[in-house]
């Protein structure tokens, strides 16, 4: 079954439009303490450069690396019907050792 892939656009995303939410999980907290890497759910149209710029602007930190993943939605059942969660994009951002982001 073909999946919908967003097309490249000339649309300029603002920093608050790029980052949807931080992913606060056990694995993510482990990465943040060990590797100084933080995970975010980002807009599917955002590029690595957009993510880097948004994190640096919103959190006032220096970004070393950005890794992105296109995550496929999962099949979910609601009563007698099968549904599907939306596809989403994940970004793992590695920061300079002297910078940190505190979510709590």
MITIZA-262771 format. One record per residue (C-alpha): residue number from 1; residue in one letter; x, y, z. Coordinates in steps of 0.25 Angstrom, whole numbers, padded with zeros to 4 digits, always signed. Example, Ala and Ser with C-alpha at 12.3 -4.5 7.8 and 13.67 -1.06 7.14 Angstrom:
2
(1, 'a', (+0049, -0018, +0031))
(2, 's', (+0055, -0004, +0029))
//
This chain:
104
(1, 'x', (+0000, +0000, +0000))
(2, 'x', (+0006, +0013, -0004))
(3, 'x', (+0008, +0023, +0007))
(4, 'x', (+0006, +0038, +0005))
(5, 'x', (+0020, +0045, +0005))
(6, 'x', (+0020, +0060, +0007))
(7, 'x', (+0025, +0068, -0005))
(8, 'x', (+0036, +0078, -0004))
(9, 'x', (+0031, +0092, -0003))
(10, 'x', (+0036, +0106, -0003))
(11, 'x', (+0028, +0108, +0010))
(12, 'x', (+0037, +0115, +0021))
(13, 'x', (+0033, +0109, +0034))
(14, 'x', (+0035, +0117, +0047))
(15, 'x', (+0043, +0111, +0059))
(16, 'x', (+0030, +0109, +0067))
(17, 'x', (+0024, +0102, +0055))
(18, 'x', (+0035, +0092, +0053))
(19, 'x', (+0036, +0086, +0067))
(20, 'x', (+0022, +0080, +0071))
(21, 'x', (+0026, +0074, +0084))
(22, 'x', (+0038, +0068, +0092))
(23, 'x', (+0038, +0053, +0093))
(24, 'x', (+0040, +0050, +0108))
(25, 'x', (+0042, +0035, +0110))
(26, 'x', (+0051, +0026, +0118))
(27, 'x', (+0060, +0024, +0106))
(28, 'x', (+0060, +0038, +0103))
(29, 'x', (+0064, +0042, +0117))
(30, 'x', (+0075, +0032, +0116))
(31, 'x', (+0080, +0038, +0103))
(32, 'x', (+0079, +0052, +0109))
(33, 'x', (+0088, +0049, +0121))
(34, 'x', (+0098, +0040, +0114))
(35, 'x', (+0099, +0046, +0100))
(36, 'x', (+0093, +0060, +0102))
(37, 'x', (+0083, +0056, +0091))
(38, 'x', (+0069, +0060, +0092))
(39, 'x', (+0057, +0055, +0083))
(40, 'x', (+0046, +0063, +0078))
(41, 'x', (+0033, +0061, +0069))
(42, 'x', (+0035, +0071, +0057))
(43, 'x', (+0027, +0075, +0045))
(44, 'x', (+0027, +0065, +0034))
(45, 'x', (+0031, +0076, +0024))
(46, 'x', (+0043, +0081, +0033))
(47, 'x', (+0058, +0078, +0028))
(48, 'x', (+0070, +0076, +0037))
(49, 'x', (+0074, +0090, +0035))
(50, 'x', (+0060, +0095, +0040))
(51, 'x', (+0061, +0086, +0052))
(52, 'x', (+0075, +0091, +0056))
(53, 'x', (+0070, +0106, +0054))
(54, 'x', (+0058, +0104, +0062))
(55, 'x', (+0064, +0097, +0074))
(56, 'x', (+0076, +0107, +0074))
(57, 'x', (+0065, +0119, +0074))
(58, 'x', (+0055, +0113, +0084))
(59, 'x', (+0064, +0107, +0094))
(60, 'x', (+0077, +0116, +0092))
(61, 'x', (+0086, +0104, +0091))
(62, 'x', (+0097, +0100, +0081))
(63, 'x', (+0093, +0088, +0072))
(64, 'x', (+0104, +0078, +0068))
(65, 'x', (+0096, +0068, +0060))
(66, 'x', (+0082, +0065, +0055))
(67, 'x', (+0077, +0051, +0052))
(68, 'x', (+0063, +0050, +0046))
(69, 'x', (+0053, +0038, +0045))
(70, 'x', (+0040, +0037, +0037))
(71, 'x', (+0032, +0028, +0046))
(72, 'x', (+0020, +0020, +0041))
(73, 'x', (+0006, +0021, +0048))
(74, 'x', (+0002, +0008, +0055))
(75, 'x', (-0011, +0000, +0053))
(76, 'x', (-0021, +0002, +0065))
(77, 'x', (-0034, -0004, +0068))
(78, 'x', (-0046, +0004, +0073))
(79, 'x', (-0057, -0005, +0076))
(80, 'x', (-0060, -0013, +0064))
(81, 'x', (-0053, -0004, +0054))
(82, 'x', (-0038, -0004, +0050))
(83, 'x', (-0032, +0010, +0049))
(84, 'x', (-0018, +0016, +0047))
(85, 'x', (-0010, +0026, +0055))
(86, 'x', (-0004, +0037, +0047))
(87, 'x', (+0010, +0036, +0041))
(88, 'x', (+0020, +0046, +0048))
(89, 'x', (+0034, +0050, +0048))
(90, 'x', (+0044, +0049, +0059))
(91, 'x', (+0057, +0057, +0061))
(92, 'x', (+0069, +0054, +0070))
(93, 'x', (+0077, +0066, +0073))
(94, 'x', (+0091, +0065, +0079))
(95, 'x', (+0095, +0077, +0087))
(96, 'x', (+0109, +0083, +0090))
(97, 'x', (+0114, +0078, +0103))
(98, 'x', (+0113, +0091, +0110))
(99, 'x', (+0098, +0093, +0107))
(100, 'x', (+0086, +0085, +0113))
(101, 'x', (+0071, +0086, +0111))
(102, 'x', (+0063, +0084, +0124))
(103, 'x', (+0048, +0080, +0121))
(104, 'x', (+0045, +0079, +0136))
//
